[in-house]
Amino acid sequence: MSNWREAVTLSGRHVTLRPLARGDRDAIVAALADVGPSFATIVPDAATIDGWYDAIEEQVAAGRALPFVVLDASGAVAGVTRFLRMNEAHRRLEIGGTVYAPRVQRTGVNTEAKRLLLAHAFDALACQCVQLRTNVLNRASRTAIERLGARLDGILRGHMVTPAGEVRDSAVYSIMAHEWPQVRRNLNQLMRGEAR
């Protein structure tokens, strides 16, 4: 089996990303209950989480996604994230579907989680490109992505229709394999600053 399909656990000092399981259902709903309307990806709640799991499991079966539950330093569920739009033949994937509990937003959790995901993508999977996308209007997300060291590729106009029925333009960012060493240094520096 290709390591592109292998469910792995990625651990850092303050966060652990482990394979998403149906048993995480209630903890995810509870952790994300206070995530209000936002530009974020679909936020599963008690009414939608089973369909959310079904869609992700279809993507996993097709070799297009690897989902993770995000655990904070205490081991509590703090959010979800995943590799998606995975294409082994072209050695590219996207990091997305990321939602965090409000209690860990604007902490070092996202920085370390992205560091772990990028290291796995570039060092273990030998990706040549990792993409990140967000709503073009989501300035906070765009700032966070740019802070990682990703570069704007462009805007996909009319990219998708949101659950609220609005047509969304998406900002597409990427990090190339040759850029990863500098991005890694940047993330390590950011993590040192956040640890203070």
Disulfide bonds with the S-S distance in Angstrom:
none
